[in-house]
Amino acid sequence: LDTLQPAELAAGTWWRDLRATGRTKSEETTARRRDGTPVEVDLACTEMRMGEERWVVVFARDVTERRRVERELQKSREEFAA
């Protein structure tokens, strides 16, 4: 999770939030790719146990294009309204 979470958040922030709530965390946010570049993602993570081991399962979906289209649509609406 530290690799994904934005650099401006302290290490372990997403993990602490997940453990504190004990439930699935799901949100759209800006994450980091392995090379450090930002990417807009829909992120869902949950904690699960398998025997004595605890695992965190993370699903990340790139929503950069969808957000770009949404911004363009909003801009068009504002221009049309003006």
Secondary structure, 3 states (H helix, E strand, C coil): CCCCCCCCCCCCHHHHHHHHHCCCEEEEEEEECCCCCEEEEEEEEEEEEECCEEEEEEEEEECHHHHHHHHHHHHHHHHHHC
